Amino acid sequence: MRIDIKHYLKVNHLTIYQVSKRSGYGYTTLHKSFNKPQSSSTSLNLRDLDALAQAQEKTMWEVLKELEEHYLE
């Protein structure tokens, strides 16, 4: 399974830059993580989930639920 993080960002009107600024995580780190090819062993990590949650003032669990319900390929 793969999470379509690019589509999630688009639907939520977010850029990697905005997520970086709002969450405090480095842009380069997030950019590399969000753009890396995912496999069954390399999926979204907790830092990325936390960054998405902070950028939207949500809990990590809310973001995870959205990703699981709508963005798994």
MARMI-837928 format. One record per residue (C-alpha): residue number from 1; x, y, z. Coordinates in Angstrom, 1 decimal, padded with zeros to 4 digits. Each point is the difference from the previous one (the first is absolute). Layout:
<pt i="NUM" xx="X" yy="Y" zz="Z"/>
...
This chain:
<pt i="1" xx="000.0" yy="000.0" zz="000.0"/>
<pt i="2" xx="001.1" yy="003.5" zz="-000.7"/>
<pt i="3" xx="-001.3" yy="003.3" zz="001.4"/>
<pt i="4" xx="-000.6" yy="002.7" zz="-002.6"/>
<pt i="5" xx="001.5" yy="002.8" zz="002.0"/>
<pt i="6" xx="000.1" yy="002.4" zz="-003.0"/>
<pt i="7" xx="-003.8" yy="-000.3" zz="-000.5"/>
<pt i="8" xx="-000.6" yy="000.4" zz="003.8"/>
<pt i="9" xx="002.0" yy="003.3" zz="-000.1"/>
<pt i="10" xx="-001.8" yy="001.2" zz="-003.1"/>
<pt i="11" xx="-003.5" yy="-000.8" zz="001.4"/>
<pt i="12" xx="000.9" yy="001.8" zz="003.3"/>
<pt i="13" xx="001.5" yy="003.0" zz="-001.9"/>
<pt i="14" xx="003.4" yy="-000.5" zz="001.5"/>
<pt i="15" xx="003.5" yy="000.2" zz="-001.4"/>
<pt i="16" xx="003.0" yy="-001.7" zz="001.5"/>
<pt i="17" xx="001.3" yy="003.6" zz="000.8"/>
<pt i="18" xx="-003.1" yy="000.8" zz="002.0"/>
<pt i="19" xx="000.2" yy="-003.3" zz="001.9"/>
<pt i="20" xx="003.6" yy="000.7" zz="000.8"/>
<pt i="21" xx="-000.7" yy="003.5" zz="001.2"/>
<pt i="22" xx="-003.0" yy="-000.9" zz="002.1"/>
<pt i="23" xx="001.5" yy="-003.1" zz="001.5"/>
<pt i="24" xx="003.6" yy="001.1" zz="000.6"/>
<pt i="25" xx="001.5" yy="-002.9" zz="-001.9"/>
<pt i="26" xx="002.6" yy="000.7" zz="-002.7"/>
<pt i="27" xx="-001.2" yy="000.5" zz="-003.5"/>
<pt i="28" xx="002.7" yy="-002.1" zz="-001.5"/>
<pt i="29" xx="-000.7" yy="-002.9" zz="002.3"/>
<pt i="30" xx="-003.8" yy="000.1" zz="-000.7"/>
<pt i="31" xx="000.6" yy="000.5" zz="-003.7"/>
<pt i="32" xx="002.2" yy="-003.1" zz="-000.2"/>
<pt i="33" xx="-002.4" yy="-002.1" zz="002.0"/>
<pt i="34" xx="-003.1" yy="001.1" zz="-001.8"/>
<pt i="35" xx="001.6" yy="-000.6" zz="-003.4"/>
<pt i="36" xx="001.8" yy="-003.3" zz="000.6"/>
<pt i="37" xx="-001.4" yy="-003.1" zz="-001.6"/>
<pt i="38" xx="-002.0" yy="-002.0" zz="002.5"/>
<pt i="39" xx="000.0" yy="-003.7" zz="000.4"/>
<pt i="40" xx="-001.5" yy="-002.4" zz="002.6"/>
<pt i="41" xx="003.1" yy="000.6" zz="002.1"/>
<pt i="42" xx="000.3" yy="003.7" zz="-000.4"/>
<pt i="43" xx="-003.3" yy="001.9" zz="000.6"/>
<pt i="44" xx="-000.9" yy="003.2" zz="001.8"/>
<pt i="45" xx="001.9" yy="000.4" zz="003.3"/>
<pt i="46" xx="-001.1" yy="001.5" zz="003.2"/>
<pt i="47" xx="001.9" yy="003.3" zz="-000.6"/>
<pt i="48" xx="-001.9" yy="000.5" zz="-003.3"/>
<pt i="49" xx="-003.3" yy="-000.9" zz="001.7"/>
<pt i="50" xx="000.8" yy="002.5" zz="002.8"/>
<pt i="51" xx="001.0" yy="002.7" zz="-002.5"/>
<pt i="52" xx="-003.3" yy="-000.4" zz="-001.9"/>
<pt i="53" xx="-002.0" yy="000.1" zz="003.2"/>
<pt i="54" xx="001.7" yy="003.1" zz="001.4"/>
<pt i="55" xx="-000.4" yy="001.8" zz="-003.3"/>
<pt i="56" xx="-003.7" yy="-000.5" zz="000.2"/>
<pt i="57" xx="-000.5" yy="000.2" zz="003.8"/>
<pt i="58" xx="-001.2" yy="-003.5" zz="000.1"/>
<pt i="59" xx="001.1" yy="-003.1" zz="002.0"/>
<pt i="60" xx="002.2" yy="-002.6" zz="-001.7"/>
<pt i="61" xx="-002.8" yy="-002.5" zz="000.4"/>
<pt i="62" xx="-002.4" yy="002.2" zz="-002.0"/>
<pt i="63" xx="002.5" yy="000.3" zz="-002.8"/>
<pt i="64" xx="000.7" yy="-003.7" zz="000.0"/>
<pt i="65" xx="-003.7" yy="-000.8" zz="-000.2"/>
<pt i="66" xx="-000.4" yy="002.3" zz="-003.0"/>
<pt i="67" xx="003.0" yy="-001.5" zz="-001.7"/>
<pt i="68" xx="-001.2" yy="-003.6" zz="000.6"/>
<pt i="69" xx="-003.6" yy="000.7" zz="-001.1"/>
<pt i="70" xx="000.7" yy="002.1" zz="-003.1"/>
<pt i="71" xx="003.7" yy="-000.1" zz="-001.1"/>
<pt i="72" xx="001.1" yy="-003.6" zz="-000.1"/>
<pt i="73" xx="000.8" yy="-001.4" zz="-003.4"/>
